[in-house]
Every structure is written in C-alpha cells, then in structure tokens.
Amino acid sequence: MAEGAASTPAVTGAGAGTSTFRSIEELAEICGYYCWVERRIFELTGSRASGPASGGPELGDAEVRVLLSQMSARHGFFAAQWRDRLPVRAGVDAEALITPPPGPAGEVLDLIESEPRLALVLGGLALHFLPRLLESYDRNLAQASPVSEAPVRAVLGWAAHSTGSELGEAGLLLDRVAPAAERAGSGENLAARLQRLLGPGADTFPGARAS
C-alpha cells in the first residue's frame, strides 16, 4: 500500500471495534470500492454544479451549486487518496481494481444524478447516500489495525471526518431550500425510490467487507 497519509482528525462515532487481520487482496478490494464510489460522487456533483438546470431556476439553486462544487473537489481528493492506497506490485493493474461495489451504489448515484431539481440532488446525497457511506467508513475504521493498516486507516478517518462535516453543511442548506423543491412534487417520489434501492443493508454498504 502507498504510504504517507496526512494525520487523521478525530472521528466521532467510529467506535472502539476490534481490529482483524485483512490480506492485501481484501484491503485492495476495499480501497478499490471506495475509490470508485468517491470518483463517482466527484463526477456527479461536478456535473450538476456546472451543468444547465433542467427544471428551470429555483430558490437556492445558486447556493446548492456552490456546495455541490465544493463537494466535488472534496470527493475528487478522496478518490485520489484511495487510488494511492491500491497495491503497487509487478503485474497488478491498480486501475483494474477500481470497480463498483456489489449492491445498489451505482444505481442510486445514477438516479440522484438524473433528478432535475438541484436541491433534490443534494438531498438525495445528504439524506440517503452519504449517511450510508459514513457508516461504512466508521465501521471499517473501527476494525482497521493501527499497525498493519495504518495508511488505509488514515484515509478512513480523514474521509469519515470530511463526510460528517459535509452532511452538516448540506443539512443547513437543505433546511432552507428543500421544502420548496419538495412542494414541486418530486421530492417524496425520489426519496421513496432511493429508500427502496438502498434497503436495510447498511451493514454492507458500499460493499466493502467488514472482515
């Protein structure tokens, strides 16, 4: 694994956990899944922050675009961090390890990206997808060995801290702008579809094994 991660901020709710041994193949799988998810969020938020509004301008769109742009930069950064944690070995194509995790993550992100209203795009991420991602980061952080998995553990803690802060920012903005978007008619429908796709399987989201 690549070395040299920055120092990790304290993470609330990571839990004490019990570290378990994971092989380099298992760690590569985890890093590849997280890299794919973070890269996909980077693409989604960037395209919606800069793309034309498909439903006409609405209250708060400018603020949502700014936040989506900031989110895109952060998730692009973490995609690169996970890419750097993939194994560097002869005969191993690191890029081939970056694959969508099993489960609904790809379909959920595609559905969020296709939503016309920007406030609902942000809501789909902040109320449905990112909380699952944060749970996964916290869970894997609690299980990661501070000795044998230090570089991976560093990114897990860093990403969990960043995602938690991001959820707070998004929540404050959604309190102001989401009600108007929901009254437009599609908010409840999008939420129901996302919940059906995500289901109750938070313990395995986004597919990284909890060894």
N, C-alpha and C positions, 0 to 999 in steps of 0.2 A: 504494500500500500504506500501511496505517496505520503511523505512526512511534512511537518512544518505548518500545521494548522495554527491559526491565531488562538489566543487564550479564549476560553469559553465562559460566557456570562453565567451567573447563577440562574437556574431554571426552576420556576415554581411548579410543583406538582409532578416532578419527574419520578418521585417515589424512590424508596431505598432499593428495592429489587434485589435480585440475586444474579450476579454475572455468571454466564455459562460459556463454555468454550465453543467457538464457531470456527469452522475451517475457512481457509482463504476463499474457497469456492462459495460458501454461504455468505461471507462478507461481500464478495464481488456481486452476488445476486442482489443483496440489499442495496448496495451503492448504485448498481445499475438501475434498479427500480426507482430509487429516489431521484436519480439524475433525470430519468425520463419524465417523472411527474413534475419536477421543478422546471425542466425545459419547456414542458407543455404549458404550464401556468405562465411562464415568461412569454411564450408566443401568444397565448390567449389575451393576457392583459395588455400586451403591447399593441396587438392588432385592434382591440376595441378602444384603447386610449387614443389612437391616432386615426382610426377609420371613420368614415361618414356615419352619422346617426341614421339608422334605417327606419326609425319610427317617428322622425321629426324631433326637434329640440324639446326638452322637458326641463322642469325645475331641477336644478342641481347637477345638470349634465356636465358643466364645466368643472365643478369640484370633483365629480366622480372620475372624469378623465385624468385630472391631476393625480388622484390617488391611484388609479389603475396604472398610470405611467410609473409612479414610484414603486408600486408592487412589481411591475415588470422588471425594473432594474434589480430589485432585491432577489427575485426568484431566478433571474438570469445569473446572478452572482452565485447563488447556492447550487444551481445546475453545474456551474464550473467547478465548485468545490467538490461536488460528488464525482464529477468526471476525474478530478485529480486523485481521488481515493481509489480508483479502479486499479487492479494489479498491473504492474509493468513487468512483463515476463516475455521471454522469447516465444514466439509462436502464438501469443494471445492478442487478439484484436480487441482492444479495450472498447472501441465504439460498438462492436457487436454485442457487448454486454449491456448496452443501454436499451432496454426493452420495456414495453408497457407491462405493468404488473398484472397478474391474474385478477379477475374481478372487474368491477364496473368503472374504474377510474377514467379510462379513456372515453367511454360513452358519456359519463357525467360531464366531463370537461367539454366535450363536443356540444352537448345540449346547452350548457351555460353560454358557450361562445355564440351559439345561434340565436340567443334571446335578443330581440330588437332593442329593448329598453336598457340603458346603461345602468340604471340603479338596480335593476333586477339581475344583471350580470354580476355586479358587486355583491348583491345579496346572495346569489347562488354560491359564490365562492365563500363569502364570510360566514354565512349561516349554515351551510351544508357541507361543502367540500373541505375547507381549511380546518375546521374543528376536528375532522377525522384524521387529517394529515398531522395535526399537532398531537393527537392521542398516539399516533403511531410513532412519532419522534420521541415522545416522552417514554413510551413503553420500551422502545429499543435502547434509549439512553439508560434506563434503569437496569437493563440486562447486559449492557456492554461492559466488558472488562476494562478497568482503567489502565491496565498494564498491556495486555496483548492487543487491545483495540483502541488505543489512545487516539490515533488520527481520526478514526471513524467517530469515536465518542465526542471528540471536539466539535465536529460538524453537526452531530445530532443535537448537542446542547445549544450551539450557536443558532441553528435553524429553528429549534423549538422556541428559543427566546425571541427571535425575529418574528416568527409566525404569531406568537402570542401578542406581541405589540401591534402587529398588523391587524389582528382581529379587533383590538381595542379601537384603533383608528377608524376602521371600517364601520364598527358599531355606532360610533358617534355620528358619522356622516349619514348612515342609513336611518338613524332616528329622525333626521331632518328631511331626507329626500325620498325614502322608500314608500311612505304612505301614499303619496301622490301617484307613484308608479303602480302600486297595488290596486288603487282605485280605478286605474285604467283597464283592469280586467285580467291581466295575465299572471300576476304575482302568485296567486293561490295555485293556479294550474302548474306553474313551473315548480313551485315548492313540492307539490304532491308528486310530480314526475321524478324529481330528484330523490325524494324520500323512498319511492318505490325502487329506484335503481340502486341506491345505496344500501337499503335494507338494514337489518340489525347487525351486520357483520363488522362492527368497528374493531373487533379484536384482531382481525387480519388485514385491515386496510393499511396501506395500499398494496398489500400482497407480500410485503417483506416478512419473512418468517420470524416468529418470536421463538427462538430456539430454547 
